[in-house]
Amino acid sequence: MPISPLAIVVVIVVFYVISSIKILPEYERGVVFRLGKLLSRPKGPGVVLVFAPIDRIVRVSLRTIVLDVPPQDVITRDNVSVKVNAVVYFRVMDPSRAIVEIESYQYATSQLAQTTLRSVLGQVELDGLLSERDRLNQQLQHILDQQTDPWGIKVSAVEVKHVDLPADMQRAMARQAEAEREKRAKIIHAEGELQAAEPVTITLRYLQTLTEIASEKNSTIIFPLPIELLNLVKTLEQRISS
């Protein structure tokens, strides 16, 4: 029995309608172009009808994207060459602008993060780069967020992950840290010696006063001598002899 042309048309229409059904999850939106023109608002989530070839849909994720910025060569303000890498957290707030205003918003954000990282960190000295991470992270986030706002992108955070110092600089910093530790140790030792010498000084002054009194008046002075004082004098004699 031959198949009627009407049945063939019905089957084609059914398959066309089925293929036009698109299902978008909660975290995605569809930017639809109809005959090359952008529709008023993104579609989704849920069931979306896209009638090809009249319509074309571009899926855009609304989830936060973690962008790893590769190590960048940075010359600090005090002319130290370091390698710095970072991570950028951003998400699409306006899917239409993210597709229409920029060719590839992920690639553009990555390139912008690299140039901004070199520019901002090149204005600080090495000590500031190592000790002021929070301030620099906030500054980087603010600059990137302003520059990506026309694309419908929101940069929520920027974190400098690692600063790779040259080998000679690492050795110099290690020597400096060792010198600082030795300096603190000597200061603590000197303060301890000073505190230990104060009772000895008072005792010697006490004995000197008694000697002066005895020389002025030819008399015998009897006074109690604490055991602690004897131990202190003994300790002083040991230190002098050593």
C-alpha positions as CSV (number, residue, x, y, z in Angstrom):
1,M,0.0,0.0,0.0
2,P,1.6,3.3,-1.0
3,I,2.2,6.0,1.6
4,S,0.2,9.1,1.0
5,P,2.0,12.4,0.6
6,L,-0.1,13.8,3.5
7,A,1.3,11.1,5.9
8,I,4.9,12.0,4.8
9,V,4.3,15.7,5.5
10,V,2.8,14.9,8.9
11,V,5.7,12.8,9.9
12,I,8.2,15.5,8.7
13,V,6.3,18.1,10.7
14,V,6.3,15.9,13.8
15,F,10.0,15.3,13.6
16,Y,10.6,19.0,13.0
17,V,8.6,20.0,16.1
18,I,10.4,17.4,18.2
19,S,13.8,18.6,17.0
20,S,12.8,22.2,17.8
21,I,12.2,21.4,21.5
22,K,15.2,22.4,23.7
23,I,15.3,21.8,27.4
24,L,17.4,24.2,29.4
25,P,18.4,23.4,33.1
26,E,18.0,25.9,35.9
27,Y,21.6,27.2,35.6
28,E,21.4,27.9,31.8
29,R,19.7,30.5,29.6
30,G,19.3,30.5,25.9
31,V,20.1,33.6,23.8
32,V,17.9,33.2,20.7
33,F,18.5,34.9,17.4
34,R,15.6,34.9,14.9
35,L,16.6,35.7,11.4
36,G,19.8,37.2,12.8
37,K,18.0,39.5,15.2
38,L,18.3,39.1,19.0
39,L,15.0,38.4,20.7
40,S,14.0,40.7,23.5
41,R,15.0,38.4,26.4
42,P,16.9,35.1,27.0
43,K,14.9,31.9,27.1
44,G,14.7,29.4,29.9
45,P,14.9,27.5,32.1
46,G,12.7,24.7,31.0
47,V,11.3,23.9,27.5
48,V,12.2,26.3,24.7
49,L,11.1,26.1,21.1
50,V,13.8,26.9,18.6
51,F,12.6,26.7,15.0
52,A,15.7,26.1,12.9
53,P,16.9,27.4,10.5
54,I,15.0,30.5,11.4
55,D,16.1,30.5,15.0
56,R,19.6,30.0,16.4
57,I,20.2,29.5,20.1
58,V,23.3,30.1,22.2
59,R,23.4,28.4,25.6
60,V,24.9,30.5,28.4
61,S,25.7,29.1,31.9
62,L,24.9,31.3,34.9
63,R,27.1,29.4,37.3
64,T,30.2,30.9,38.7
65,I,33.2,30.2,36.5
66,V,36.6,29.6,38.0
67,L,39.3,31.0,35.7
68,D,42.9,30.0,36.4
69,V,45.3,32.8,35.3
70,P,48.6,31.3,34.1
71,P,51.9,32.6,35.7
72,Q,52.7,36.1,34.5
73,D,56.1,37.7,34.4
74,V,55.9,40.8,36.7
75,I,58.6,43.4,37.4
76,T,57.8,45.0,40.7
77,R,58.3,48.7,41.5
78,D,61.8,47.9,43.0
79,N,62.8,46.1,39.8
80,V,62.5,42.5,41.0
81,S,61.3,40.0,38.4
82,V,58.8,37.5,39.7
83,K,56.2,35.1,38.3
84,V,52.7,35.4,39.7
85,N,49.6,33.4,39.0
86,A,46.0,34.0,40.2
87,V,42.5,32.7,40.1
88,V,39.4,34.7,39.1
89,Y,35.8,33.9,40.0
90,F,33.1,35.4,37.8
91,R,29.7,34.7,36.4
92,V,27.4,35.9,33.7
93,M,24.7,38.4,34.9
94,D,23.3,39.4,31.5
95,P,23.4,36.5,28.9
96,S,22.4,38.8,26.0
97,R,25.2,41.2,26.5
98,A,27.7,38.4,27.2
99,I,27.0,37.1,23.7
100,V,26.4,40.3,21.7
101,E,28.9,42.7,23.2
102,I,32.0,40.4,23.1
103,E,33.0,37.5,20.9
104,S,34.1,35.2,23.7
105,Y,33.6,36.5,27.2
106,Q,35.6,33.7,28.8
107,Y,38.7,34.3,26.6
108,A,38.3,38.1,26.9
109,T,38.1,37.9,30.7
110,S,41.2,35.7,30.8
111,Q,43.2,38.1,28.7
112,L,42.0,41.1,30.7
113,A,42.9,39.3,34.0
114,Q,46.4,38.7,32.8
115,T,47.1,42.3,31.7
116,T,45.5,43.7,34.8
117,L,47.6,41.4,37.0
118,R,50.8,42.6,35.4
119,S,49.8,46.2,35.6
120,V,48.6,46.3,39.2
121,L,51.4,44.2,40.7
122,G,54.0,46.1,38.8
123,Q,53.2,49.2,40.7
124,V,54.0,47.7,44.2
125,E,57.3,46.7,45.7
126,L,58.2,43.1,46.5
127,D,57.5,43.5,50.2
128,G,54.0,44.9,49.5
129,L,53.4,42.1,47.0
130,L,54.2,39.5,49.7
131,S,52.5,41.2,52.7
132,E,49.5,43.0,51.2
133,R,47.7,40.2,49.4
134,D,44.2,41.1,50.6
135,R,44.5,44.7,49.5
136,L,45.8,43.7,46.1
137,N,43.1,41.1,45.6
138,Q,40.4,43.7,46.3
139,Q,42.1,46.1,43.9
140,L,42.3,43.5,41.1
141,Q,38.7,42.5,41.7
142,H,37.4,46.1,41.5
143,I,39.3,46.9,38.3
144,L,38.2,43.6,36.6
145,D,34.6,44.1,37.7
146,Q,34.5,47.6,36.2
147,Q,36.0,46.6,32.9
148,T,33.8,43.5,32.4
149,D,30.5,45.2,33.4
150,P,29.7,46.2,29.8
151,W,29.8,42.5,28.9
152,G,27.3,41.6,31.5
153,I,30.0,39.9,33.6
154,K,30.3,40.1,37.4
155,V,33.8,39.4,38.9
156,S,33.2,38.3,42.4
157,A,36.7,37.6,43.6
158,V,40.4,37.6,42.6
159,E,43.0,35.6,44.5
160,V,46.7,35.8,44.0
161,K,47.8,32.2,44.5
162,H,51.5,32.0,44.2
163,V,54.5,34.3,43.9
164,D,57.6,32.6,42.4
165,L,60.7,34.4,43.4
166,P,64.1,34.0,41.7
167,A,66.6,31.6,43.4
168,D,69.0,34.4,44.4
169,M,66.2,36.4,45.9
170,Q,65.0,33.4,47.9
171,R,68.5,33.0,49.3
172,A,68.8,36.7,50.1
173,M,65.4,36.6,51.9
174,A,66.5,33.5,53.8
175,R,69.7,35.2,55.0
176,Q,67.7,38.3,56.0
177,A,65.2,36.2,58.0
178,E,68.1,34.4,59.7
179,A,69.7,37.7,60.6
180,E,66.4,38.9,62.0
181,R,66.1,35.8,64.1
182,E,69.6,36.2,65.5
183,K,69.0,39.8,66.2
184,R,65.9,39.0,68.2
185,A,67.7,36.3,70.1
186,K,70.5,38.6,71.1
187,I,68.0,41.3,72.2
188,I,66.1,38.7,74.3
189,H,69.4,37.5,75.8
190,A,70.6,41.0,76.6
191,E,67.3,41.8,78.3
192,G,67.6,38.7,80.4
193,E,71.1,39.6,81.4
194,L,69.9,43.1,82.4
195,Q,67.1,41.7,84.5
196,A,69.5,39.3,86.2
197,A,72.0,42.0,86.9
198,E,69.6,44.3,88.7
199,P,69.4,42.4,92.0
200,V,73.2,42.0,91.9
201,T,73.6,45.7,91.5
202,I,71.3,46.4,94.4
203,T,73.2,44.0,96.6
204,L,76.6,45.5,95.8
205,R,75.2,48.9,96.5
206,Y,73.9,47.7,99.8
207,L,77.3,46.3,100.8
208,Q,79.1,49.4,99.7
209,T,76.8,51.5,101.9
210,L,77.6,49.3,104.9
211,T,81.3,49.7,104.2
212,E,81.0,53.5,104.1
213,I,79.1,53.5,107.4
214,A,81.8,51.3,109.0
215,S,84.6,53.5,107.9
216,E,83.0,56.6,109.3
217,K,82.4,55.2,112.7
218,N,84.7,52.7,114.3
219,S,82.1,50.3,115.3
220,T,80.9,46.8,114.5
221,I,77.7,46.4,112.5
222,I,75.8,43.2,112.8
223,F,73.0,42.7,110.3
224,P,71.0,39.6,109.1
225,L,72.2,38.0,105.9
226,P,69.5,36.2,104.0
227,I,70.3,32.8,102.3
228,E,69.1,34.2,99.0
229,L,71.8,36.9,99.2
230,L,74.5,34.3,99.8
231,N,73.3,32.4,96.8
232,L,73.2,35.5,94.7
233,V,76.8,36.4,95.7
234,K,77.9,32.9,94.9
235,T,76.3,33.0,91.5
236,L,78.1,36.4,90.9
237,E,81.4,34.9,91.8
238,Q,80.9,31.9,89.5
239,R,80.1,34.3,86.6
240,I,83.2,36.4,87.3
241,S,85.4,33.4,87.5
242,S,84.0,31.9,84.3
